[in-house]
Amino acid sequence: MNLIIYSGQVDCDETELLQVTRHHSVQIIRTPRELISRLSQPPDGHNVAIVILLVSSMAELEKFVEARDCFSDTALILILPEEEAVLNSNAFRLRANYMGFRGGEFEDVAAVIARIQTRIVRAKYLDPQGVEVR
């Protein structure tokens, strides 16, 4: 499973996320443009399954909302600035699978990744009626 972490800067939150995602193939992307470009590429057999947006400002979040169609085929985990206790509507427009705040332990993110991974594996090996197909 491929996992992308968007983080505009190296900080303790990024380090913590890397720690909880250490069992996955992780690519770090530093600019919104690079992330949007990466997600806009045609699938090459190494599809991105999960994107974690480690957002540092609401202005940065707005850039991703403008390109929200790029996230349609991925599970999205959104980590917002901790000082933004009141979520604006832009955060909800991304339709993230999980939303949290910066500045904490990210064990909850690890649990969400595990649940998403289980769901992806089940979908790969089960038909719509729940019968295993291999």
Short mmCIF file of the C-alpha atoms (twelve columns), coordinates in Angstrom:
data_MODEL
# 
_entry.id   MODEL 
# 
loop_
_atom_site.group_PDB 
_atom_site.id 
_atom_site.type_symbol 
_atom_site.label_atom_id 
_atom_site.label_alt_id 
_atom_site.label_comp_id 
_atom_site.label_asym_id 
_atom_site.label_seq_id 
_atom_site.Cartn_x 
_atom_site.Cartn_y 
_atom_site.Cartn_z 
_atom_site.pdbx_PDB_model_num 
ATOM 1   C CA . MET A 1   0.000   0.000   0.000   1 
ATOM 2   C CA . ASN A 2   1.365   3.381   -0.981  1 
ATOM 3   C CA . LEU A 3   1.080   6.267   1.425   1 
ATOM 4   C CA . ILE A 4   1.843   9.934   0.753   1 
ATOM 5   C CA . ILE A 5   2.423   12.466  3.492   1 
ATOM 6   C CA . TYR A 6   2.130   16.097  2.522   1 
ATOM 7   C CA . SER A 7   4.173   18.219  4.906   1 
ATOM 8   C CA . GLY A 8   5.391   21.665  3.915   1 
ATOM 9   C CA . GLN A 9   8.178   21.548  6.495   1 
ATOM 10  C CA . VAL A 10  10.125  19.144  8.650   1 
ATOM 11  C CA . ASP A 11  8.810   19.405  12.193  1 
ATOM 12  C CA . CYS A 12  7.930   17.241  15.194  1 
ATOM 13  C CA . ASP A 13  4.480   16.398  13.786  1 
ATOM 14  C CA . GLU A 14  6.024   15.030  10.604  1 
ATOM 15  C CA . THR A 15  8.523   13.029  12.650  1 
ATOM 16  C CA . GLU A 16  5.693   11.589  14.757  1 
ATOM 17  C CA . LEU A 17  3.701   10.642  11.631  1 
ATOM 18  C CA . LEU A 18  6.731   8.928   10.137  1 
ATOM 19  C CA . GLN A 19  7.092   6.953   13.351  1 
ATOM 20  C CA . VAL A 20  3.493   5.654   13.294  1 
ATOM 21  C CA . THR A 21  3.635   4.892   9.538   1 
ATOM 22  C CA . ARG A 22  7.030   3.167   9.595   1 
ATOM 23  C CA . HIS A 23  5.582   -0.149  8.363   1 
ATOM 24  C CA . HIS A 24  4.311   1.366   5.117   1 
ATOM 25  C CA . SER A 25  5.851   2.584   1.891   1 
ATOM 26  C CA . VAL A 26  5.847   6.360   2.518   1 
ATOM 27  C CA . GLN A 27  6.574   9.204   0.143   1 
ATOM 28  C CA . ILE A 28  6.887   12.737  1.543   1 
ATOM 29  C CA . ILE A 29  5.830   15.638  -0.638  1 
ATOM 30  C CA . ARG A 30  6.647   19.239  0.288   1 
ATOM 31  C CA . THR A 31  4.560   21.468  -2.004  1 
ATOM 32  C CA . PRO A 32  0.850   21.501  -2.867  1 
ATOM 33  C CA . ARG A 33  1.723   21.704  -6.573  1 
ATOM 34  C CA . GLU A 34  3.895   18.577  -6.366  1 
ATOM 35  C CA . LEU A 35  1.166   16.663  -4.518  1 
ATOM 36  C CA . ILE A 36  -1.544  17.653  -6.987  1 
ATOM 37  C CA . SER A 37  0.737   16.711  -9.872  1 
ATOM 38  C CA . ARG A 38  1.528   13.319  -8.299  1 
ATOM 39  C CA . LEU A 39  -2.148  12.521  -7.706  1 
ATOM 40  C CA . SER A 40  -3.107  13.646  -11.225 1 
ATOM 41  C CA . GLN A 41  -0.802  11.111  -12.891 1 
ATOM 42  C CA . PRO A 42  -2.446  8.074   -14.479 1 
ATOM 43  C CA . PRO A 43  -2.241  4.901   -12.363 1 
ATOM 44  C CA . ASP A 44  0.956   2.944   -12.984 1 
ATOM 45  C CA . GLY A 45  0.340   -0.097  -10.828 1 
ATOM 46  C CA . HIS A 46  1.547   1.755   -7.745  1 
ATOM 47  C CA . ASN A 47  -1.617  3.632   -6.939  1 
ATOM 48  C CA . VAL A 48  -1.677  5.875   -3.921  1 
ATOM 49  C CA . ALA A 49  -4.017  4.380   -1.349  1 
ATOM 50  C CA . ILE A 50  -3.775  6.945   1.456   1 
ATOM 51  C CA . VAL A 51  -2.853  10.632  1.560   1 
ATOM 52  C CA . ILE A 52  -2.118  12.395  4.832   1 
ATOM 53  C CA . LEU A 53  -2.306  16.182  4.629   1 
ATOM 54  C CA . LEU A 54  -0.323  17.739  7.456   1 
ATOM 55  C CA . VAL A 55  -1.710  21.238  6.979   1 
ATOM 56  C CA . SER A 56  -0.047  24.214  8.650   1 
ATOM 57  C CA . SER A 57  -2.560  26.949  7.764   1 
ATOM 58  C CA . MET A 58  -6.081  27.396  6.505   1 
ATOM 59  C CA . ALA A 59  -4.698  29.182  3.417   1 
ATOM 60  C CA . GLU A 60  -2.770  26.001  2.604   1 
ATOM 61  C CA . LEU A 61  -5.948  23.977  3.121   1 
ATOM 62  C CA . GLU A 62  -7.770  26.165  0.601   1 
ATOM 63  C CA . LYS A 63  -5.240  25.151  -2.096  1 
ATOM 64  C CA . PHE A 64  -6.162  21.512  -1.547  1 
ATOM 65  C CA . VAL A 65  -9.883  22.246  -1.543  1 
ATOM 66  C CA . GLU A 66  -9.520  23.857  -4.968  1 
ATOM 67  C CA . ALA A 67  -7.992  20.604  -6.236  1 
ATOM 68  C CA . ARG A 68  -10.211 18.236  -4.219  1 
ATOM 69  C CA . ASP A 69  -11.017 16.109  -7.275  1 
ATOM 70  C CA . CYS A 70  -7.437  14.787  -7.094  1 
ATOM 71  C CA . PHE A 71  -8.282  13.075  -3.801  1 
ATOM 72  C CA . SER A 72  -11.336 11.201  -5.094  1 
ATOM 73  C CA . ASP A 73  -9.571  7.826   -5.478  1 
ATOM 74  C CA . THR A 74  -7.645  7.938   -2.204  1 
ATOM 75  C CA . ALA A 75  -8.369  7.658   1.469   1 
ATOM 76  C CA . LEU A 76  -7.646  11.062  2.981   1 
ATOM 77  C CA . ILE A 77  -6.408  11.838  6.477   1 
ATOM 78  C CA . LEU A 78  -6.447  15.535  7.307   1 
ATOM 79  C CA . ILE A 79  -4.345  16.933  10.161  1 
ATOM 80  C CA . LEU A 80  -5.236  20.570  10.874  1 
ATOM 81  C CA . PRO A 81  -3.351  23.227  12.843  1 
ATOM 82  C CA . GLU A 82  -4.078  22.830  16.539  1 
ATOM 83  C CA . GLU A 83  -4.853  26.524  17.010  1 
ATOM 84  C CA . GLU A 84  -7.737  26.206  14.543  1 
ATOM 85  C CA . ALA A 85  -10.172 24.707  17.040  1 
ATOM 86  C CA . VAL A 86  -13.131 25.884  14.982  1 
ATOM 87  C CA . LEU A 87  -13.140 23.978  11.713  1 
ATOM 88  C CA . ASN A 88  -14.131 25.984  8.702   1 
ATOM 89  C CA . SER A 89  -16.253 24.510  5.959   1 
ATOM 90  C CA . ASN A 90  -13.180 23.942  3.769   1 
ATOM 91  C CA . ALA A 91  -12.023 21.095  5.986   1 
ATOM 92  C CA . PHE A 92  -15.328 19.288  5.454   1 
ATOM 93  C CA . ARG A 93  -15.318 19.926  1.700   1 
ATOM 94  C CA . LEU A 94  -12.335 17.603  1.322   1 
ATOM 95  C CA . ARG A 95  -14.420 14.709  2.694   1 
ATOM 96  C CA . ALA A 96  -11.559 13.247  4.686   1 
ATOM 97  C CA . ASN A 97  -11.812 9.761   6.159   1 
ATOM 98  C CA . TYR A 98  -10.334 11.171  9.356   1 
ATOM 99  C CA . MET A 99  -9.624  14.659  10.729  1 
ATOM 100 C CA . GLY A 100 -7.305  15.434  13.615  1 
ATOM 101 C CA . PHE A 101 -5.140  18.228  14.941  1 
ATOM 102 C CA . ARG A 102 -1.411  18.852  14.930  1 
ATOM 103 C CA . GLY A 103 0.585   18.700  18.121  1 
ATOM 104 C CA . GLY A 104 -0.407  15.318  19.474  1 
ATOM 105 C CA . GLU A 105 0.440   11.683  19.418  1 
ATOM 106 C CA . PHE A 106 -0.712  10.119  16.172  1 
ATOM 107 C CA . GLU A 107 -1.651  6.627   17.372  1 
ATOM 108 C CA . ASP A 108 -5.202  7.366   16.220  1 
ATOM 109 C CA . VAL A 109 -3.841  7.982   12.710  1 
ATOM 110 C CA . ALA A 110 -2.071  4.611   12.833  1 
ATOM 111 C CA . ALA A 111 -5.378  2.954   13.784  1 
ATOM 112 C CA . VAL A 112 -7.193  4.677   10.904  1 
ATOM 113 C CA . ILE A 113 -4.486  3.581   8.459   1 
ATOM 114 C CA . ALA A 114 -4.849  -0.018  9.680   1 
ATOM 115 C CA . ARG A 115 -8.642  0.097   9.192   1 
ATOM 116 C CA . ILE A 116 -8.295  1.586   5.699   1 
ATOM 117 C CA . GLN A 117 -5.696  -1.018  4.789   1 
ATOM 118 C CA . THR A 118 -8.013  -3.818  5.965   1 
ATOM 119 C CA . ARG A 119 -10.877 -2.375  3.928   1 
ATOM 120 C CA . ILE A 120 -8.678  -2.154  0.800   1 
ATOM 121 C CA . VAL A 121 -7.484  -5.758  1.171   1 
ATOM 122 C CA . ARG A 122 -11.035 -7.029  1.699   1 
ATOM 123 C CA . ALA A 123 -12.308 -5.126  -1.345  1 
ATOM 124 C CA . LYS A 124 -9.504  -6.590  -3.438  1 
ATOM 125 C CA . TYR A 125 -10.351 -10.195 -2.581  1 
ATOM 126 C CA . LEU A 126 -14.151 -10.095 -2.169  1 
ATOM 127 C CA . ASP A 127 -16.821 -9.575  -4.789  1 
ATOM 128 C CA . PRO A 128 -19.835 -7.336  -4.019  1 
ATOM 129 C CA . GLN A 129 -21.671 -10.259 -2.391  1 
ATOM 130 C CA . GLY A 130 -18.768 -10.910 0.002   1 
ATOM 131 C CA . VAL A 131 -17.554 -14.071 -1.723  1 
ATOM 132 C CA . GLU A 132 -13.796 -14.512 -1.908  1 
ATOM 133 C CA . VAL A 133 -12.352 -14.262 -5.417  1 
ATOM 134 C CA . ARG A 134 -8.679  -15.095 -5.910  1 
# 
